[in-house]
Amino acid sequence: MDVLEKLCENLCVCGVVASLETAKTSILETLNPFENTRKLGRVLIEGRDIDSIDVEGIYSSATQAGPAVTRKVLHLSSVNLVYVLKCSFQGKKDLLKTKLHVKRKGLLNPKVVEINWEGSALAQELNNDEEVNDLLWQSIGQLSARDIEVKTDEDTSKVRIHVRDDRQVFQGELPPFQMYEKIAEHIYTLADASKAVRPSPTKQPTVSRPKSETSGIKYCFKCGTDMPRDAAFCLKCGTKQD
């Protein structure tokens, strides 16, 4: 539950209107015995291309010895995330089918040496998007998640961006939400699907300062936070600066 609440809190801090929808059933009722996973809950998002984020817990078992009996206990070891887009995507399944290929080297401390999208038209668009690739190297490149896959469910009019074993979110850090929004934009464009325009984030007011105090800083064009002039990304919201 702490992981779910922290994710929602981090999104809100960055200006995303988010709320929690927690799972109501117990671990024993919902645990997948083959994958040791269960749904923890959902973060609902307003006014964005992404409608919600489903959070699934990955559990590991360990043997616990007691005074009378030895038993297996489960503990949360990581999480999977599913970014959900709701719209009519009929006939677009093959167009949007995409998976991230991550090449790693090393046995004890594997390092990511290559990242590229494989699939159809969406994969080509994502491979050509410099902003998406930069954010990928900041997250996947640091082994924060195992892989990403885009799946379309035409029966429920949903596209799901599956993120497996997300270490950033499990450790209470903010995921690269702007990257998944960019992926969502490509999905809507390729599928020729309409989506209500989300409101622009409110820029924080800045206070005028003497030139000597501001010569070494600049302001994020998205959230207005000040940062070193040579910074490539905003330290608060993570947006890449031009």
N, C-alpha and C positions, 0 to 999 in steps of 0.2 A: 504493500500500500504506500510506503514511503516513496518508492520509485515513481509510482503513478502521480502522487501529489506533487513531487518535485518537478516532474515534467510539465505539469499544468502551471505551476508557479513560475518556472523559467520562461515559458511561452508568454505568460501575462506580463512579466517584467519587460519583455521585448516588444510590447505593444500588440500582441495577438490576443483577441478576445476569446478566452477558453474557459471551459467548465468541465467538471468531472462527472462521469457516469460509472460507478463502480460495479463490479460483478457481485451478484447477490447470493450465489451458491458457494458451497464449501469446496475445498480442494479435492476431497474424496469423490464428490459428485461430478467434477468436471476434469479431473486429471486425465490426460491422454497417456495410457500405459505404455505406448510404443515410443513416444518422444519425451515423456515426462514434462509435458507443458500444460498450462491451463490459462484461461483468459483472466487477466487481473481487472480489466475495465477499459474504459474508453474516454478519451479527451475530445469533447465536442468543440468545434471551432466555428466562429461566426464571421461572415463577410470575407471569406478567403476562397481561393481555388480548391484548397483541401478542406473537406467537410468534417473529418474526424480522424483521430489516430487511435487504433486499437492496440492495446498493450497486452502481450502474452508473456507469462513468466516461464522461464526454463528452470527446471528443478533438478538437483542432484541428490542422490541418496547416500546415506552414510549409516554405518552400524553403530548403535548406541547401546552400551552394556549397562544394565541396571542390576540392582541387588537380586532380583528374582528372574529376570528374563532379558534376553538380548533382542533388540528390535531395530528395524530400519526406519530412519527418519529422513524427511525431505527438507531441503533448504533452497531458497532462491539463489541461483548462480548467475543468471543473466536474463535478458528480455529480448523478445522479437517485437518489432513495430510494424504496423500496417497503416499506411497513409491512404485514406479512402476518398475517392472522388465520385460524386453522385451526379449522373446526367445520362442522356440517351446515347449509348455508344454502339447501337445496333450495326452489325456488319463491319465493325472496326477492329475486331479481335486480332486478326493477323497483322494489321497495320501497326498495332501498338505492342505486340508481343516483343519484349526486350528483357535481357538479363545482363548484369554487369559481370564481366570476366576479370578476375583478379589473379595475377601471377605473383607467386611468392617464392623466395629462395631462403634456404637455411632451415635447419632442423630444430635447434634449441630456441633460437630467437629469429623466427622467419621475418623477412622484410619484404614489403611490397615493391616490386620492380616494374610492374606494368599494369595499367588499368584501361580497359576499353569496353564499350557497350557492344553486345552482340544481339542480332535480331533483324527486324525489318526497318521501316522508315523512321520510327522513333529512335532506334539505335543510332542511325546516321545523324539525326538532328542533335542528339546528345553528345556524340563524339565531336561535333563541330562547335559546341557551345563552350567557350573558354571559361565562363564563370562557373558552370557546372563542374568542369574538369578541375579548376583551381580548388573548389570546395571539396571535391572528392579526394584530392591529395592531402588536404588538411584533415580529413576524417578517416576514410578507408585507408589512405596511405599510412596512417598511424595505427592500423589494425583495430579501429574502433568498432567495426562491424565485419561480418564474414562475407556477405554478399547482398545484392539488391536485385529484385525481379519485379517487372510490371506485368500484371495479369488482368484480363478483362472478363467480367461476368455479365454477359448480355441479358441474362434472365432477371437480374436484379438491378440492371442499369448502373453498374459500379465498375470503376477501375481501382485496383489495389496495388500500391507500391510496397512490396514486402521487403523489410530490412531484417536480416537474420543476425541474431547475437549482437545487439547494439551495446557496446561497452560504455559508450559515452553516457547514454541515458541511464544505464544500470549504476554508473558511478555518480549520478546526480548532476551531470553536465547538460547543457543545452545542445540538442542535435542541430545540424546545419539546416534549419527549417527553410531558409531562403533557397537552398539547393532543391529541396523537394517541391517548393513552390515553382521554381523554374521548370522542373520536370513536368509538373502539372500543367503549366502554360503550354509546353510543347504538345502534351496530350490533347488538350482542348483544341489547339490549332490544327493538328493533324486530323483529328476526328471531326473537325468543322462543327464542334458542339458549342452552344452558347452557354455562358455563365454570367450571373449577375456581377457587375463590376464591384470589386471590393473597395471600401473607402480608403483613401490615402492616409497613411499614418500621420498623426499630428506632430509637427516639428516642434521640438522643445525651444522655447524662446532663449535667446542668447543675450548676455549683458555686454554692452560695449566696454572695451578695455583699452588702455593705452597701447600704442603701437609696439612699444618695447615688450609688452606682455603677450602680444598675440602674434608676433612675427614668426614664432616657431611652431604654431599650431594651425590646424584647419578643422572644419566641422563636417561631420558625416552628413551627406546629402539626404539620407533617409530619416535618421532620428535626431540629428542636430547636435550629437555629442561631440565635444572637442577632443582632439587627438593630435599626436605628433604629425608634422607636415609630411613626413616621409612614410607614414603608415599606409599599408596597402589595404588593410581591413579595419573596420570599426571595432574597437575593443568592447563595445556594449552589445551591438546587435549583429556583428559579424559581416555586415554588408561590404562587398568589395568596392573600393573607391576608384573613381576614374582618374 
